[in-house]
Amino acid sequence: MKKYPAKPEAVYYFGTCLVDLIYPEAGLAGIKLLQREGVEVIFPQQQTCCGQPAFNSGYHEEARKVASTQVKLFPKDIPIVTPSGSCGGMMRKHYAELFKNDVLQNEAESVSERTFELTEFLVHVLKIKLEDLGEPIQVTWQASCHAKREMEIGDAPKQLLRQLKNVELLELEREDECCGFGGTFAIKEQHISAAMVKDKVDDISKTGASCLLGGDCGCLLNISGAMKHSGITTDHQHIAKFIWERTTNQQS
């Protein structure tokens, strides 16, 4: 079992590219949840991509150039929290490999050891307690492959959702299956990707849930696009935004 640190006074926040460009409200909600628990959130303004797209495509030198900027942005010995199991998986699992025998090896290994996915951090480090202020709703949960298999966050997201008394979680039959995004995979293998996301959308529709929740914006972007293309009106939200809105009187 992973050993988690004690509650820190401050954390770094790695926002991710997709949060910055497409789902900024999810990133802000994550920051607010951390701050509400009395944790100072430090957001290095120079952060960019974690380097995963290039790394997964086999361009390790290019990935190292991108990732080297991130490695230098987190010098304090405090946790690094990210609202993405995908980017978190890259930083936690692959930075040590990427920078092996590099001048930044020690810094990269430190980043890897201090990186946490947001829901994992809220549950296991902050031990957050939630009070549901929202109306009754049925939701379903999309598990990110990287969060599940690389970061091994377990059921941390569901632990948070089950604290919300007016939220009914309708389980997907094929939750463990990939949605077909996989970054460049969706472009290189578009027909396979399209078939995979269709299976996911069909599974979501069967639940009858009014909202799809996820912890990775890439998955949400892919699935929501497929739902829209198919004329399915199921809403979608990042779990951070969903929790923040249900647990605060100021719906923002």
C-alpha positions as CSV (number, residue, x, y, z in Angstrom):
1,M,0.0,0.0,0.0
2,K,1.3,3.4,-0.9
3,K,2.5,5.6,2.0
4,Y,1.0,9.1,1.9
5,P,2.5,12.1,3.6
6,A,1.0,14.1,6.3
7,K,-1.2,17.2,5.4
8,P,1.2,19.9,4.1
9,E,0.9,23.6,4.6
10,A,1.4,24.2,0.8
11,V,1.4,22.4,-2.5
12,Y,2.4,23.0,-6.1
13,Y,-0.4,22.8,-8.7
14,F,0.3,21.5,-12.1
15,G,-2.7,22.6,-14.2
16,T,-2.2,20.6,-17.5
17,C,-2.6,21.7,-21.1
18,L,-6.2,20.6,-21.6
19,V,-7.3,22.2,-18.4
20,D,-5.7,25.4,-19.4
21,L,-7.1,25.5,-22.9
22,I,-10.4,23.7,-22.7
23,Y,-11.5,23.1,-19.1
24,P,-10.1,26.0,-17.0
25,E,-13.0,25.8,-14.6
26,A,-12.0,22.3,-13.6
27,G,-8.5,23.5,-12.7
28,L,-9.8,26.4,-10.7
29,A,-12.2,24.1,-8.9
30,G,-9.4,21.9,-7.9
31,I,-7.4,24.8,-6.5
32,K,-10.5,26.0,-4.5
33,L,-11.0,22.6,-3.0
34,L,-7.3,22.5,-1.8
35,Q,-7.5,26.1,-0.5
36,R,-10.7,25.4,1.4
37,E,-8.8,22.7,3.3
38,G,-6.3,25.3,4.5
39,V,-3.6,24.4,2.0
40,E,-1.7,27.2,0.2
41,V,-1.6,26.5,-3.6
42,I,1.5,27.6,-5.5
43,F,0.9,27.8,-9.3
44,P,4.2,28.2,-11.2
45,Q,3.3,30.5,-14.1
46,Q,5.9,29.1,-16.5
47,Q,4.4,25.6,-16.6
48,T,3.5,24.1,-19.9
49,C,3.1,20.5,-21.2
50,C,4.3,17.6,-19.2
51,G,5.9,16.1,-22.3
52,Q,3.6,13.1,-22.6
53,P,2.5,13.4,-26.2
54,A,6.1,13.4,-27.5
55,F,7.1,10.6,-25.0
56,N,4.2,8.3,-26.0
57,S,5.1,8.8,-29.7
58,G,8.7,7.7,-29.1
59,Y,10.2,11.2,-29.3
60,H,12.0,11.0,-26.0
61,E,14.6,13.7,-26.7
62,E,11.8,16.2,-27.6
63,A,9.8,15.1,-24.6
64,R,12.9,15.7,-22.4
65,K,13.2,19.2,-23.7
66,V,9.6,20.0,-22.8
67,A,9.6,18.2,-19.5
68,S,12.9,19.8,-18.4
69,T,11.0,23.1,-17.9
70,Q,8.5,21.4,-15.6
71,V,11.2,19.7,-13.6
72,K,12.8,23.0,-12.7
73,L,9.5,24.6,-11.5
74,F,9.0,22.6,-8.3
75,P,12.1,23.1,-6.2
76,K,10.5,23.1,-2.8
77,D,10.0,19.7,-1.0
78,I,6.2,19.8,-1.1
79,P,3.6,17.8,-3.0
80,I,2.7,18.5,-6.6
81,V,-1.0,18.0,-7.2
82,T,-2.6,17.7,-10.7
83,P,-6.2,17.3,-11.8
84,S,-5.2,14.6,-14.3
85,G,-4.2,11.0,-13.9
86,S,-2.7,11.1,-17.4
87,C,-0.2,13.9,-16.8
88,G,0.3,12.7,-13.2
89,G,1.2,9.3,-14.6
90,M,3.7,10.8,-16.9
91,M,5.4,12.7,-14.1
92,R,5.2,10.0,-11.5
93,K,6.0,7.0,-13.6
94,H,8.1,8.2,-16.5
95,Y,10.1,11.2,-15.5
96,A,12.7,9.1,-13.7
97,E,13.2,7.0,-16.8
98,L,13.2,10.0,-19.1
99,F,15.9,11.8,-17.2
100,K,18.0,8.8,-16.3
101,N,21.7,9.7,-16.4
102,D,20.7,13.3,-17.2
103,V,21.9,16.4,-15.3
104,L,18.3,16.8,-14.1
105,Q,17.9,13.2,-12.8
106,N,17.7,14.0,-9.1
107,E,15.2,16.8,-9.7
108,A,13.1,14.6,-12.0
109,E,13.1,11.8,-9.4
110,S,12.0,14.2,-6.7
111,V,9.2,15.4,-8.9
112,S,8.1,11.8,-9.5
113,E,8.0,11.1,-5.8
114,R,6.0,14.2,-5.0
115,T,3.3,14.0,-7.7
116,F,-0.3,13.2,-6.7
117,E,-3.5,13.1,-8.7
118,L,-6.1,15.5,-7.2
119,T,-8.7,13.0,-5.9
120,E,-6.0,10.8,-4.5
121,F,-4.6,13.7,-2.6
122,L,-8.0,14.9,-1.3
123,V,-8.9,11.4,0.0
124,H,-5.6,10.0,1.3
125,V,-3.6,13.1,2.3
126,L,-6.2,15.8,3.2
127,K,-8.9,13.2,4.3
128,I,-11.5,15.7,3.1
129,K,-15.1,15.5,4.4
130,L,-17.8,16.8,2.1
131,E,-21.3,18.1,2.7
132,D,-23.6,17.8,-0.2
133,L,-25.7,21.0,-0.9
134,G,-27.0,20.0,-4.3
135,E,-30.2,18.6,-5.6
136,P,-30.6,14.8,-6.2
137,I,-28.7,13.6,-9.3
138,Q,-27.7,10.3,-10.9
139,V,-24.1,10.3,-12.3
140,T,-21.8,7.7,-13.8
141,W,-18.0,7.6,-13.6
142,Q,-15.3,7.2,-16.3
143,A,-12.1,5.8,-14.9
144,S,-8.9,7.1,-16.6
145,C,-6.6,4.4,-17.8
146,H,-3.5,6.3,-16.6
147,A,-5.0,7.2,-13.2
148,K,-6.1,3.6,-12.7
149,R,-3.1,1.7,-14.0
150,E,-0.1,4.1,-13.7
151,M,-1.0,6.2,-10.7
152,E,-3.0,3.4,-9.1
153,I,-5.4,5.8,-7.4
154,G,-7.9,3.1,-6.7
155,D,-11.5,4.2,-5.9
156,A,-10.5,7.6,-4.5
157,P,-12.9,9.4,-6.9
158,K,-15.8,7.2,-5.9
159,Q,-15.0,7.6,-2.2
160,L,-15.5,11.4,-2.8
161,L,-18.8,10.9,-4.7
162,R,-20.2,8.5,-2.1
163,Q,-19.8,11.2,0.5
164,L,-22.4,13.3,-1.4
165,K,-25.8,12.2,0.0
166,N,-27.8,13.4,-3.0
167,V,-25.6,11.8,-5.6
168,E,-26.4,8.3,-6.9
169,L,-23.5,6.7,-8.6
170,L,-24.5,4.4,-11.5
171,E,-21.6,2.1,-12.3
172,L,-20.5,1.4,-15.9
173,E,-20.5,-2.2,-17.0
174,R,-17.3,-1.7,-18.9
175,E,-15.6,0.9,-16.7
176,D,-12.1,-0.7,-17.0
177,E,-12.1,-0.3,-20.8
178,C,-10.3,2.6,-22.5
179,C,-12.4,5.3,-24.1
180,G,-10.2,5.3,-27.2
181,F,-8.6,8.7,-26.8
182,G,-5.0,7.9,-25.9
183,G,-3.7,11.2,-27.3
184,T,-2.1,10.6,-30.7
185,F,-3.7,7.1,-30.8
186,A,-7.0,8.7,-31.6
187,I,-5.4,10.2,-34.7
188,K,-3.1,7.4,-35.8
189,E,-5.7,4.7,-35.3
190,Q,-8.9,6.7,-35.8
191,H,-11.1,3.8,-36.8
192,I,-10.2,1.7,-33.7
193,S,-10.5,4.8,-31.5
194,A,-14.0,5.5,-32.9
195,A,-15.1,2.0,-32.2
196,M,-13.8,2.1,-28.6
197,V,-15.5,5.4,-27.8
198,K,-18.8,4.2,-29.3
199,D,-18.7,1.2,-26.9
200,K,-18.0,3.7,-24.0
201,V,-20.9,6.0,-25.1
202,D,-23.3,3.1,-25.4
203,D,-22.3,2.0,-21.9
204,I,-22.9,5.5,-20.5
205,S,-26.3,5.7,-22.2
206,K,-27.4,2.4,-20.7
207,T,-26.9,3.7,-17.1
208,G,-29.5,6.5,-17.7
209,A,-27.3,8.9,-15.7
210,S,-27.8,12.6,-16.4
211,C,-24.1,13.4,-16.0
212,L,-20.8,11.8,-16.9
213,L,-18.0,12.5,-14.5
214,G,-14.3,12.0,-15.1
215,G,-10.9,13.0,-13.7
216,D,-9.1,13.4,-17.0
217,C,-10.0,16.1,-19.5
218,G,-8.7,14.1,-22.5
219,C,-11.2,11.3,-21.7
220,L,-14.0,13.9,-21.2
221,L,-13.2,15.7,-24.4
222,N,-13.2,12.5,-26.4
223,I,-16.4,11.0,-24.9
224,S,-18.4,14.3,-24.9
225,G,-17.5,14.9,-28.5
226,A,-18.7,11.4,-29.4
227,M,-21.9,11.9,-27.4
228,K,-22.6,15.2,-29.2
229,H,-22.0,13.6,-32.6
230,S,-24.5,10.9,-31.7
231,G,-27.1,13.4,-30.5
232,I,-26.8,12.2,-26.8
233,T,-27.5,15.1,-24.4
234,T,-25.8,13.6,-21.3
235,D,-23.9,16.3,-19.5
236,H,-20.2,15.9,-18.6
237,Q,-18.0,17.5,-15.9
238,H,-14.6,17.1,-14.3
239,I,-15.1,15.7,-10.8
240,A,-13.3,18.7,-9.2
241,K,-15.9,21.2,-10.7
242,F,-18.8,18.8,-9.8
243,I,-17.7,18.5,-6.2
244,W,-16.9,22.2,-5.8
245,E,-20.3,23.3,-7.1
246,R,-22.2,20.8,-4.8
247,T,-20.3,21.7,-1.7
248,T,-20.4,25.5,-1.8
249,N,-23.2,28.0,-1.6
250,Q,-21.6,30.1,-4.3
251,Q,-22.1,28.1,-7.5
252,S,-18.9,29.0,-9.3
